[in-house]
Amino acid sequence: MNHVVTYLDLADSLLCSIPTRARITGSPKLSSQKSFQVRVDRTMPFEFIANLMPPFCRLWGSDVHFDYSDYDAALTVLGGELKADVFIIWIDWRIYLKSMTAYEAVHWLQERLAQLRASTDKPIWVNNWPESLGAGDILFSFTASDNGWFRKLNSLLSEWIEQTAGIMLIDLAVLVHEGSNSFYDYRNEEISNYPFSNEATILISRHLSVHLLPATFAPRLKALALDLDDTLYNGVLGEEGVEGISLTEGHTLLQKLLLRLKQSGILLTLCTRNEEEDVKALFEKRDDFPLKWDDFAAVCANWRTKAENLKHLAQILNIDPSSFLFVDDNPAELIKMAAAWPEVHLLRAKRSGQETMKGLCHYPGLYQLHSDGVGLSRTVDIQANQKRDKIKNEASDYNAYLDSLGMRITVYENELSHVKRLYELSHKTNQFNLALRRMKGNEVKEFMDNNAYLCITISLSDMLSDSGIIGAFVCRIEGEQAQLLETLFSCRALGREIETVTFAWMLERLMNRGVKQLDIDTAQGPRNAPALEWITRFAQDLTKPQSLKELLVHVKAACNDHPAKVEVNQ
């Protein structure tokens, strides 16, 4: 377990504070399973940032390699040989300050990127510029200084990138507020035409490595399994009691961050060696706690091992253990968890809640690129699932249980307003993801073309919760042939045969459009066995086209007695 200790020490040193350059370059070399190629087209040096990125990337099992353009203020030709996994456009925006308005500068960049976007569907990252007060700047308003130009530039860049698929912002204007020292170092600029300070370089390198890269190429973590004692507060509940434990300012900030993560769609759970009634009393009686009992999607408070409890939490949430980040102050508990579940992500909580908060802020896999339309409903849905399990255990049979829920299934056909949600499902769904097709933004919009595609999105509600859009089927249609490109269902909706009922409806819709044969795309991944097992209930040899008529017979036979009926949104 020495490698676990090494990992925990490295995460402590790189994530919980701003590390020194010596600490980064002297980091032990962890193993990496993935490697990414980055192309940098630039008007100023990027190597100082790139040289610091590998240790950060290895925290999530990855390595990174770079290919550079020559320095070209005109950005004449972008992308090199177009073999990179991601393209960075690294611009010293001060070059254009006197020759262009901010609007003209952004329009100029749009023209330059149009050709690159036409040649690749890989992500493109563009930096904005940090506003920073120099000596005497306090005497001048933003409209009377260069800062006004940069502020306008940053606003226009953000607005454009927000509306443009495939382009992301390297937000230097936000990173400037993270450090305590100046973002600029004009000594560096005199020597190498690189304007940023050592601290700024470290912050940019860490942001690219633990935020943007994993958010682009890896699924977001789904749940946090949190210890209590000396993690969410200082003290031991069982010894000091509800009023005896201490909520420091740092732990208050930590709990507020956890609330924000919950609101963004991350599920909070408790994995603690305490009596459940004591834990519940703690959150009910401590009014100063930002977190409340109902903020937790599931709680395991008992004296079983934490590895056993995490397994149970994964079953309750219906997610794979690899989707968890386990946070505990006790290194022995973290090592035991790694021995039982090597795929679980680990973070050591610090006695200072603020350090734990900073560790979470920089932990790979928690950064959110896009707002989550159903994030707030996830915890409610998981809590409702636990109530459903009780109803199921008390019901006379399975159909009686389904009938008692009062389910309402609504299908939408090529609904343009669901583009964002379909994109989210394709990137966040791992268990019931039949083809593992991680869709791109422009691709999702293309799927809404009614002439060439049948894109079905499904919403679900019952007497306990409204789950929103929980599933989708995407089919390409060419005359009598169709291809099922993707089948996606949120793990929150599984266990009620919604996927089978709506599959039958979709097949009937294809028949109505004259389709006679269906090819079904599948891919085997580390977690999508539930989806593969489901489809093989109806189709044995997936390498061959399926007779739509025969397939429909098998699917209908599996759900004929299902009490829920499909409604079509008009």
N, C-alpha and C positions, 0 to 999 in steps of 0.2 A: 504493500500500500504506500510505498515511498512516493510513487508518482502522484498519488492523491494529495499528499502533504505538499509536494512541490507545486502542484496546481493551485492549491488553496493559498500558499504563500505568494505565488505570482499574482493571483487575482487580488489579494490584499494590497500588494505594492503598486499594481498598475491601475486599479479601478477605484480604490477608496480614498485616494488623494491625487494630487498632481505629481506624478513621479519625476525624478530627475533623469536627465539624459543618461547618466552613468548607470542608474538602476535599470533603465530600459535596455540599453545595449549589453548589460551584464546579466540579463535574464537567462535562466536555464532554457534550453531549446526543447520545447515540448513537441511531440509528434503531430503531424498534420495528415489529414486524409484527403483534403481537397486543395486544389491550387487554382488561383485566378490570375489571368493576364489582364493588365491595365495599360491602356494607351493614354499618354498624356500629351495633348497639344497645348503649347504654352507660349506665353509672352514673358514669363519670369521663371526662375528655378523652382523645381518641385522636388529635387533629389533629397533635400534636407528633411522633408516630410516623409518621403517614401522609405528612407533608410531606417526610420523608427517604427514602421508599421508591422513588420513580421512578428515581433513578440506579442503585440496586441492581437493580431489575427490568429495566433496559435492558441489563444484562450478559447476559441471555438473550432479548433481542429483544422485550421486553414493556413495556407501560405499564399503569398502574393508576389507577382513579378511585373516589371515595368518595361515599357517601350516608350521612348521619348521622341518628340519632333524637335527640329531645330527651333531656335527662338524666332518667332515670326509675328510681328505686331499686326500684320494684315490677316493672319489666320487663313492663308491662301488655300492650302490643301489640308484637310482634316482626316484623321482616322488611320493614316499609314496604310498597312496592308489589310486592314479591317478584320483582323483575326482576334481582337481583344474581347474579353468578356464584359468590359465596361470601358467607356471613353470619358476621360476627364478633360474639360476645356478650362485651362488654368490661366486666368487673365489678371494682369496688373491694370486695373481699370483707370488708374491715374494717367495712363498714356493718352487716353481719349478725352480727358477732362477739358482741355482748352479747344479742341477741334470739333467736338460734337456736343449737342444737347444730350441729356440722359435718354430722352426718347429716341434720338437718332442712334445712340450707342446700342440700345436694345434692339432696334430694328436692324442695325448692321449685323448683330450677332445672329438674329433670326435668319437672315439671308445666308450667313456662313453655315449655319447648322442644317439648313434645308437639304443640302446635297448629302451631308453625312446621314441624316435621318432617312433619306431615300435609299441609302446603300446598306444600312444595317438596322436590325430591330433590337440591338443590344442597348442597355441603358446608357444615357449620356448625363454626366454631372457637370454643372457649371457653378462657379463661385460668384458670390456677390462681393461687397467690399465693406470692411469694418469702419464705422464712424468712430473717430477717436479725437479727443480734444488735445491739441498741441498747445505749446506755450502761447498765451495771449488769446487763444480761440474763444475764451469765455467772454471777451469783449464784443463778439460778433454773433448775430443771430444766424440760424442755419441758412436763411436766404441770402445773407451777406457774406457767406463763406463757402469753401469747397464742400463742406459737409452737407450743404443743401443739395448739391449735385448728386452726391453719393446716396443721400436719403431717397431722392427721387428715383435714381437708378435702381436701388434695392427694391423699392415698391413696385416699379414696373417689371423687374425681373420676376419677383414673387408672383405677381398677377399672371404673367405670361406662362410661367412654369406650372402654376396650379391648373391651368387650362390645357396643358400640352402633355399628352401621354408620352412616356418614355424618357422624360427629362426631369432630373432632380436637382435640388439646390444644395450646394455646399455653403451653409449659412454662416459665413464669417462674422456677420453683423450680430449674431446671437453668441457665438463663441467668445467674442471680445469681452462679454460680461462674466465669463466663467472664471477667469484668472484674476489674480490680485495685482499683477505687474502690468507694465505697458505691453500692448500688443505689437508695438513697433520697436525696432532697434535699427537706428539709422547707421550704426557702425557696420552691421551686416550688409546694409545696402551699399555702402561705400566700397566694401570689399568684393561683394558678389552679386550686386543688384537684386538682392533678396531682402525685402523690407521688414520681415516679421521677427519678433524676439524668440529666444529659446523656448520660453514658456508657451508662446502662441503656437510655435511649431509642434510642440508636444500635444497641445490641445487639438490642433487640426488633425494630426496623425491618429490620435486616439478616436476622434469622432468618425473619421473615415473607416477605421478598422473595426470598431465595436458597435457602431450605429449603422452607417450606410451600407457597408458590405454585407453584414448578416441580414439586415432588413431586406436587401435586394435579392439575396441568393439562398436564404434559409427560411423555413417557416418560423413565424413568431411563437415564442413560448406561450402556453395556454394557461398555466396555473402556477401559483406559488404555494408551497407547503411550508408554513411558518411555525417555528418554535415560539414559545411565549417567554419563559423566564430568561432574563438578561438578553432578550432579543427585541421584543416589542416594548420593553420597559426594563428598568433596573430592579433586581430583586427576585426572590423565589416565592411564588404565590402560596405554595403549600406550607411554607414556614412563616412568612410574614403577613399573610392574609391580604384581603382586598385593599385595605387602607394602608398597609405597610409597604407595598411596592411603590417605586418612585417613577413617575413619568417626567423625564427630563425634557428640556427644550429640543434636544436632538431627537429624542424618541417621538415627540409630538410631530416634528417635521417628517420623520420616517412614516408615521401612521397616516399623515396627510398625503404623502406620496403613494402609499398603498391604496388609499381611496381613489386617487387619480388613475392608478393602474386598473383598479376595478372598473371605473367608469369607461376606460378605454377597451374593456373586453377581457382583461386578465382575470381569471378566477382566483379568489383568495380562499385558502383552506388553512386550518390549524392542525398541526401534527405535534402534539405535546404530551409529555408524561405528567398529567395532572388529572384530578377528578373532574368529569364533565360538569357536574353541578357547581363546582367552585369556579370553573372557567366562565360558565354562563352568568353566575353572580357577579364576577369581575366586570364583564362588559355591560351589565345592567346597572351596576351601582356607581361605576366610575364615570361621572358626567364629563370629566376632563379628557377622556379618551376620544379622539376623533373617530376611531373605529368602533362600531357597534356589533352586537351578536349577529344581526341580520346581514351584515356585510360579508359574511363568510358563506361560501357556497356549500361547504361541508366541513365538519369538525370531527377529528379523531382525538379525543382527550381520554386517555386510559393508560394502563401500564404494560401494554403490549410493546413490542419493539417498534421503533419508528419505521423500519423497513416494512414490517407487516402493515402498519397503518397507512403508509404511502400506497401500498398495493390496494388497500381498501378504498382509499380516496380516489385512485385511478379508476376503480370499478364504479364508484358513485358518479364520477364526472364523465365516465365512458370515454376516457382518453388514454393514450399510451403513457407509461411512466417517463418516457423520454421528453414529454411535453412539460414536465415539472421542473421548477427551480426550487430546491430545498435549502432553506435558510435556517441556520442553527449556530449558536455561539460555541457549542461543544465540539472540538475537532474529532473526538472519539465517535460521536454520533454521525458526523459527516463521513468518516472513514467506514463505519459500519454500513451506512447507506450505499456508499460506492461499492462495497463488497457484494451487497445483495442486489443492487440495481445500478450497474456501471453506466447505464445510459442517462441516469438522472443528473441534472445540472446542480452544481453545488456552490454556495456562497457562505463564507464564515461571517456571522454577525459579530460586530464589534461592541464593546461596552459603551462606546459613544454611538448613540443612535444616528448621529449625523454622518459618521463614517459608513455605517451600514446603508444609509440612504444614498450616499455617493456611490457606494458599490453597486446598488441596484440601478442607479442612474446610468451607469456605464456598463452594465452587464450585457454581453452579446445576446440578442434574441428578445429584448424587451422594448427596443426602440420602435416607435410606431410611425410609419411613413404616411399613412392615409387615415382619416377619421373612420371610425367603425360605426356604421349605422345601427347595429344591433348590440353593441357592446354592453349597454346598460341592462339589457334584458337577459344576458347570459346567466347571471347569478340567480335571478328570479326563476329562470327556466330549470336550472339544476336543482334548486330547492323544490320546485314543483315536481320534478322527476322522483325525488325521494318520497313525496306524498303519493305519487302514482304507484310506486312500488308497494306501499302499504295497502292501497286500494286493490292492487293486483293480487296480493297475498290473501286478501279477504274475499275476493270474488269467487263465484262458483265455478267459472271456467274463463278461458282467455277471451272469448268473444263477449261475454258478459262484462268483463273488465273494460274492453275497448268501448263497448256501448255506453258504459257509465261515464266515460270521459267527455262525451258530447263533442267529439272532434269535428272541426270544420276545415276542410282542405280546399284551397282555392288555387287554380292554375292560371298562369298568365302566358300569353303567346307572343313571343318577340317583343317584349315590353322594354322599350328604350330606357325608361326610368330605372330599370333594374341592372343596368350595365355595371355600375359600381359594386353592387352586391354580388353579382356573378363573378366579378374579378376577385373580390374578397374570398368567396367560397373556393375558388380554384387555387388560391394561395394558402388558405388556412385549413382546408379539409384534407386530412391525411388517411383516416380509416376508411371512409366511404367515398373514395376517389378512384373511379374505375380505371381511368387512363393516365392519371397523374400529369395531366396537361396543365402546366402553370401558365395560364393565359396572359397575354399582353394586352394593354389597354386598347390599342387600335384593333386587335383581333376580336375582343369582346364586342366592340361596336359593330364589327363586320357580321357577327353571329346574329344580329338583330335584323338582318336583311331577310324579309319574309319570302322573297323569291327563291333564294338559294338555301335557306336554313329554316329549321323548326327549332326554336329555342324556347323551352318550357321552364319557367320558374314557378316554384311552389311555396305557398305560405300555409302555416299551420297554427291553429289556435284550439284551445279546449277550455273546460271550465276552470282550469288552474292557471293557465298563462297563455299569452299571445306570443308565439315564438317568432313571428315575422317570416321573412323569406328563408327557408331552411334547406332548399334543394333545387336542383336544376338538371335538365337533360339538354344536350346540344346535338342536333342532327344536321348533316349536310344532305341535301336532296338533289339527285340528278335523275329525273325521269322516274323509272320504276325501281331505281336503286337508291338506297339511303345508307349513310354511315353515321353511327352513333359515336360522336367524337369524344363526348365526356358525360359522365354521370356523377353527380355530386350531392351528398347529403350531410348536413351537420350532424355531429355525434349526439347533439341534444335531441334530435328527432328520431333516433333509432329505437327499435324495440316495439314499434307500433305498426309495422308493415306499411308505413306511408310510402316508402320507396316502391313497393310492389303495386300498390293501388294506383299510383300516379304513372308508373311504367305502363300498366295496362291501358290507361287513358291515352298516353302518348302514342302507343302502338296503334290504337284505333284511329287516332288523328292522322298518322302516317298512311294507314290504309285508305282513309278518306281522300288523301292527296294522290292516290294511285300507286303508292309504293308497294312492291311485292317482295323485295329482298332487303335485308339489313345486315351490314357489316358492323361488328361491335368492337371498338378499340379498347384494349386493355393493356395495362402495364403492371408488372409486379414490383412493389416497393417494400420497404421495411415494415410498413404499418397498414397497408390497405388490404390485408387478407379478408376482412369482413365484406368488402365490396366484391372481391373475386369469388368468394364462396357463395354470395347471393346470386350473382349472374349465372353461375354454373348449376343452380337449381333449375334453370329454364333452358339453357343452351350448353351442350356438351363440348362440341368442337368449335371453339371460337376462332379458329384459323380460317373457317369457311363462312360464306354468307349464310344467314339464317332465313328460312322461309318465314315471312312476316305472319302469315296465317297460322302456321304451326306454333310459332313462338307465342302468339297472342293466346292460343288455346291453353298452353302451359301456364302462362302468367295469370290468366283469368281464373284457372282452376285453383291457384294458390290464394286468391283473395276474394272469391265469390261471396263468402260469408262475412266479409269485413263490413262492420256497421257504418263506417264513414263513407259518404258519397263525395265525389269530386264536383266542385262548383267551378264554373268558368267565369273569370272576371270579364265583364262586358265594358 
